[in-house]
């Protein structure tokens, strides 16, 4: 391989829209960039996804002589990229709430088989972060919980499922993003922990994943000043990636960066300079996912760095060869086995969807039952919710800005809907309480309520007014901490129609809430 080809194998880019763009074709042809990541904006249906994956492979093979890694963030739950006619499994914290690691395996297997049939060969999942901070704005329900050993058990089962399903998996975000109160998409977080502290929590699931043979690990854009004394995030730290991950943990697979356009990198170091530093630190596959032409700029900068000796030429060659070794197994072997519908004949979407929904039902968790017992909602409950909103840039752009919780729950429970803002003020709370007094009960959906106190104030006001109240958390269950004793609370882990239907079955006593909390509430 020429140096340009080696660099192209180590870069992954993206594009906007549901068709290949001229800019994307250009960077593949000019810079031999051989890998791509797809987001929800790139996908409109399973058939279209299968078609565009075929077009990507045709282009990349023609221009580079090798297959493309086609990646996606298909974690399940709140980070799901597949379209409505696909199968999006429950997320990590929901799966952990089921109490059975086998469900993580089944979720991975369903996801892997589906992705492989549609032409995607690399899933940036599972999340191996231990969510020890309730204030974490970016991980939360994406984590399997706050117990490192338990989280590691589920991580390893998800890896096994994705592997058996035929796609690469990537544990993320090394060495751990679970104890931050800053989103690295928006700023540069810092975890000021010693190596000993990291060994007691953050590193445990990653060690377990390495032992289980995880083929790839994604880095975090986080400062660890007690580990890396230079002002460098993990993605750009040779001490962390080559020293700890490669040499101490013995990881031999692909090291993948998180997106270098996240503000933690772009605003503090620059995406292009950050790419050069990441490759020098030991990252095999560097992601520049949104600004397609920036990946070409990065390729030129890396070539200059090799010429000047700032990036080792021998390491460049070894890393590119490592990428190709994994492509031989996971990308070159993919063949077209689908019909016009874009669905692989061997994958039963109907059966998979039924299994996923049954799994989801087992994740609904009763967090608190009042001494008087569960709440009877009666014939006319008032169902109160805010719109589903994007609390972190890693989530999907929400298409539906309506109050799904209120309207769907009202339909399912036979009541009426009421809107609230994400953080209702005292005036709106008083209006809702007055309205609720005219109904048999109140059912409130809490969406990141622990960070928007108006939601919890509403629940307190309803209880104090004597309104029988049910509270349902729609992401991480921290929203349910400190609610009045008389409130019946359930955790649902995601704000989706399927999750609301599962919760409604529990509220109506048609199903038991058999889940268990994967995190501690304070």
Secondary structure, DSSP 8 states (H G I E B T S, - for coil): --HHHHHHHTEEE--SSSS--HHHHHHHHHH---EEEE-GGG-S-HHHHHHHHHHHHHHHHHHHSS--EEEE---BTTB--S-TTS-----HHHHHHTT-HHHHHHHHHHHHHHHHHHT--EE---B------TT-SSSGGGSS-S-HHHHHHHHHHHHHHHHHHTSEEEEEEET--TT-SS-TTTS-EE----HHHHHHTHHHHHHHHHHTT-SEEEE--EE-TTT--SS-BGGG-HIIIIIIIIIIT---SEEEEEETTSHHHHTTT-HHHHHHHHHHHT-SEEEE-S-HHHHHHHHHHHHHHHHTTSS-HHHHHHHHHHHHHHHHHHTTT----B-TTS-BTT--HHHHHHHHHHHHHTT-EEEE--TT-S----S-EEEEE-----SSTTS---S--S-HHHHHHHHHHT-EEEE--TT--HHHHHHHHHHHTTSSEEEEEESSGGGSHHHHHHHHHHHHTT--EEEEESSSGGGGTT--TT-EEEE--S-SHHHHHHHHHHHTTSS--B---SS---
